[in-house]
Amino acid sequence: MPKLTFFNLTKEKQEQIINAAISEFSKYTFNEVKISSIINKAQIPRSSFYDYFEDKKDLYKHILLLIKEEKMKLMRPVAEKEQESFFETFRELFKAGAKFAATNPEYDKIAAKMYENMEIVQEIFGKEITDVSKSYEYMLTKGIEAGEIREDIDVKFIAKSINILSSQLMIEGVKEGKVSTNELIENICDKMIDFIKCGIKK
């Protein structure tokens, strides 16, 4: 996390540095981003950078947490509202993610670059940060209670499968680069729901 000296800066100066970092991380992967480019764009001395952050990873972590916080503001109401249908909630969460990507194009680009450097993200946060299986477990359990989903399923296994499958599809989709992350989310959402709901049995 940023050092106290960063938070002692004016809000305008903080935003200047953060915006410079967002600009660089939206264009390049973590390994490609250079501190020199960030400080040149933010118009601060290199020594000041290290007064504010431990290193590039520290800054990157702060950026990702800011993005996560902004995204949760949009998605939390969807996740917390009374669940009428597992599949509808699943779709609404994916739609909220797509909306966030569409309205925050630089964040969307950072997310795409993040999927290219998941080992760095996991090194910074640990594997738990990329595992949302618990959320899927909760949704599946509520779906079973509502009589919408079979009672005999292995909730943990299905939740883990959904998480791994959706994450891997995002990674592969980003690598192909044929559509925006927004379109990719919508496409994955529809196909995932059809797959979960219907399976492959004729």
C-alpha positions in Angstrom: 0.0 0.0 0.0 1.1 3.6 -0.5 3.2 5.2 2.2 1.8 7.9 4.5 3.7 10.5 2.5 1.5 9.7 -0.5 -1.7 10.3 1.5 -0.2 13.5 2.8 -0.2 14.9 -0.8 -3.0 17.0 -2.0 -5.9 15.1 -3.7 -5.0 16.7 -7.0 -1.4 15.5 -6.8 -2.5 12.0 -5.8 -4.8 11.8 -8.8 -2.0 13.1 -11.0 0.2 10.1 -10.0 -2.6 7.6 -10.1 -3.8 8.7 -13.5 -0.3 8.5 -14.9 0.0 4.9 -13.5 -3.4 3.9 -14.9 -2.5 5.2 -18.3 0.7 3.1 -18.3 -0.8 -0.1 -16.9 -3.7 0.2 -19.4 -1.2 0.2 -22.3 1.4 -2.3 -21.1 1.6 -5.5 -19.1 3.1 -5.2 -15.6 6.5 -6.4 -16.7 6.5 -3.9 -19.6 5.6 -0.8 -17.5 8.5 1.3 -16.6 8.7 3.5 -13.5 10.5 6.1 -15.6 7.4 6.4 -17.8 5.1 6.9 -14.8 7.2 9.5 -13.1 7.6 11.4 -16.4 3.9 11.4 -17.0 3.2 12.3 -13.4 5.9 14.9 -13.4 7.6 13.8 -10.2 11.2 13.0 -9.4 12.2 9.3 -9.2 13.1 9.8 -5.5 9.6 11.0 -4.8 8.2 7.8 -6.3 10.0 5.8 -3.7 8.8 8.2 -1.0 5.2 7.3 -2.0 5.5 3.5 -2.9 7.8 0.7 -2.0 8.2 -0.4 -5.7 6.2 -0.9 -8.9 4.3 -3.9 -7.4 3.2 -1.7 -4.5 1.7 0.9 -6.9 0.2 -1.8 -9.1 -1.5 -3.4 -6.1 -2.9 0.0 -5.1 -4.3 0.5 -8.6 -5.9 -2.9 -8.7 -7.5 -2.3 -5.3 -8.9 1.0 -6.4 -10.4 -0.7 -9.5 -11.8 -3.5 -7.3 -13.4 -1.0 -5.0 -15.0 0.9 -7.9 -16.3 -2.3 -9.4 -17.8 -3.5 -6.1 -19.8 -0.3 -5.8 -21.5 -1.4 -9.0 -21.8 -5.1 -8.4 -22.5 -5.3 -4.7 -26.2 -4.2 -5.0 -26.7 -7.0 -7.6 -25.0 -9.6 -5.4 -26.8 -8.6 -2.2 -30.4 -8.2 -3.6 -32.9 -10.9 -3.0 -32.0 -13.7 -5.3 -35.0 -14.8 -7.5 -33.0 -17.1 -9.8 -29.5 -18.4 -9.7 -29.2 -18.0 -13.5 -30.7 -14.5 -13.5 -28.3 -13.4 -10.7 -25.4 -15.0 -12.6 -26.4 -13.1 -15.7 -26.9 -9.8 -13.9 -23.4 -10.1 -12.2 -21.8 -10.7 -15.6 -23.8 -7.8 -17.1 -22.7 -5.5 -14.2 -19.1 -6.6 -15.0 -19.7 -5.7 -18.7 -21.2 -2.4 -17.8 -18.2 -1.5 -15.6 -15.8 -2.5 -18.4 -17.8 -0.3 -20.9 -17.9 2.8 -18.7 -14.3 2.5 -17.6 -12.3 1.7 -20.7 -8.8 2.2 -19.1 -9.8 -0.1 -16.3 -11.0 -2.6 -18.9 -7.6 -2.5 -20.6 -5.9 -3.0 -17.2 -8.1 -6.0 -16.6 -7.1 -7.4 -20.0 -3.4 -6.9 -19.2 -3.9 -8.4 -15.8 -5.2 -11.6 -17.3 -1.9 -11.8 -19.3 0.1 -11.5 -16.0 -2.0 -13.6 -13.5 1.2 -14.9 -11.9 2.1 -11.4 -10.9 -1.4 -10.7 -9.5 -1.3 -14.0 -7.5 2.2 -13.1 -6.3 0.9 -9.8 -5.0 -2.4 -10.9 -3.6 -2.3 -14.6 -3.2 -4.5 -17.1 -5.1 -7.5 -16.2 -3.1 -7.9 -12.9 -4.8 -8.7 -14.6 -8.1 -10.9 -17.3 -6.6 -14.5 -16.2 -6.3 -15.7 -19.8 -5.8 -17.2 -18.9 -2.4 -19.6 -16.4 -4.1 -20.7 -19.1 -6.5 -21.2 -21.6 -3.6 -23.5 -19.1 -1.9 -25.5 -18.5 -5.1 -25.7 -22.2 -5.9 -26.9 -23.0 -2.3 -29.6 -20.4 -2.6 -30.6 -21.8 -5.9 -31.0 -25.3 -4.3 -33.1 -23.8 -1.5 -35.3 -22.2 -4.1 -35.8 -25.5 -5.8 -34.2 -24.3 -9.0 -31.1 -26.5 -8.9 -30.7 -30.2 -8.1 -30.1 -31.0 -4.5 -27.6 -33.8 -5.3 -24.9 -31.6 -6.9 -21.5 -31.1 -5.4 -21.7 -27.4 -4.6 -18.0 -26.9 -4.0 -17.0 -28.7 -7.2 -19.5 -26.9 -9.4 -18.6 -23.5 -7.9 -14.9 -24.2 -8.4 -15.6 -25.4 -12.0 -17.5 -22.3 -12.8 -14.8 -20.1 -11.5 -12.0 -21.9 -13.3 -13.9 -22.2 -16.5 -15.0 -18.5 -16.6 -11.5 -17.3 -15.7 -9.8 -19.5 -18.3 -12.3 -18.4 -21.0 -11.5 -14.8 -20.1 -7.8 -15.4 -20.4 -8.1 -17.2 -23.7 -10.5 -14.5 -25.0 -8.2 -11.7 -24.0 -5.3 -13.4 -25.7 -7.2 -13.8 -29.0 -8.1 -10.1 -28.8 -10.9 -10.3 -31.3 -13.5 -8.5 -29.2 -13.6 -6.0 -26.3 -13.6 -7.3 -22.8 -17.2 -6.0 -22.6 -18.3 -8.2 -25.5 -16.3 -11.1 -24.2 -18.1 -11.0 -20.9 -21.5 -10.9 -22.6 -20.5 -13.8 -24.9 -19.1 -16.0 -22.0 -22.1 -15.2 -19.8 -24.6 -16.5 -22.4 -22.6 -19.6 -23.2 -21.8 -20.4 -19.5 -25.5 -20.2 -18.5 -26.5 -22.4 -21.4 -23.7 -24.9 -20.5 -24.6 -25.0 -16.8 -28.3 -25.1 -17.3 -28.4 -27.7 -20.1 -25.1 -29.5 -20.1 -24.2 -31.5 -23.2 -26.6 -34.4 -23.0 -29.0 -34.7 -25.9 
